[in-house]
Amino acid sequence: MFRAFVAFAVLFGLLAPVTAAPPRTKADPDPKSLRVPAEELSKARELVQKLGSEAFHERETAERDLAAMGRFARLALLDGVNLDPDPEVRARCRLLLPRANAEELSARLDAFLADTEGKFDHDLPGWHKLRAVVRGEWEILGHTFAARPTADRAARELFIEFIKTPGGKKLLTALGGPPGELGQLVAARKTELYQMKYPRGSGGTPRNPTVTEVAVVVFAESQVHSRSVPRSSPLTTVLTTSGIQGALQGGDERAAALRAVMNAWFDSRVDAPDLYSALALANNLKNDEAAGRLAGRILNTAGIQGYYKGQALMTLVRLKDADHLAAIEKSFTDSTALTTTVKIVNGMQVRQTIEVRDAALAAALVLTGQNPEDYGFDAFPKGGPPGANFSYAWAKIHEDKRKEAFEKWGAWRERNP
């Protein structure tokens, strides 16, 4: 009976009116100012112990006093949840902890916002990860280096945008937690954005999500493995209509920060369908650098569909990216069918299959300035300079010429390592 009464009392306490909070003073930008005074921490720990008192009124009074302490009680409540052997204490601490956590996060954010010059190091969920992405950080032997060491202000301003945008704070807070929880939040937010653009039924008013709304989802998804993100509504259409393409092409620091976030998402893709979708998006957004990297990774991924490799080859030729020639050569042994054509010869149907290896050789020839016709390819358009355009559908070569063509490439490669 007493357990039921406790539940009722907790519910009543949550619903009871609270007095108005005093006006907030200007926050101190130094996060050290948020440290809990020793006397407050000691008081909170004593109150946590009273949550397990035999006397009901002592438990209730202790719970109210801890709630009133707000963020000052947070560390004691964490210890109560994780360390106290009394299930009553753990249960009551667990109920009080979310409010204390929320106040702690709010106080940290206030300090961050007050630190307009970026003089202090702030411990905020997602901040250090976003800063590392925007700055292009990497580590060698325990030392951190940055490709864009002056991008701190841009990272800070983008983080503030992310925190303030709908759904942003929830996603950033989940960073560093269980991957499954973050993945669930990412999938749910992607669905929300999709339904925002394409509302169900006739009652909703369609709206294109903003650049910041989609960018924070992209950033969060880049920080979790795709296996932890349930399949959900596609984000590609929402991305391309959000205005992010224009934002990425800007010349200011914000555009550079957004490009870094987008590139981190491109580089985080690992599964074959995700790699292909990312390649299509990178091409659509005219992000040639990311498109080249993705195309190279597709060619180096074992077991990937032939069609995906065909698109990767077309991308590399379009970009004139001969840096991935070694990856293209690895596909010289891939006999996966890309497409099959049928033509009538003397009243008979003749089938000709273009394989990945055929398209790879043709792409390599175009990238190295050679004429595919010299190797036996007979379907390339006449009159155009090699490399002006490329389609894997042109990579037609007869069976009896294929072996000779690869041998000829091998001889050329020896002369041109």
PyMOL commands that set and color helices and strands:
alter all, ss='L'
color gray80, all
select helices_A, chain A and resi 2-15+31-34+38-50+56-83+87-114+127-135+152-164+168-174+179-197+211-222+226-228+236-240+244-248+253-268+272-284+288-300+306-318+322-333+356-367+372-375+392-394+399-415
alter helices_A, ss='H'
color red, helices_A
select strands_A, chain A and resi 137-140+143-146+337-345+348-355
alter strands_A, ss='S'
color yellow, strands_A
deselect
rebuild
show_as cartoon
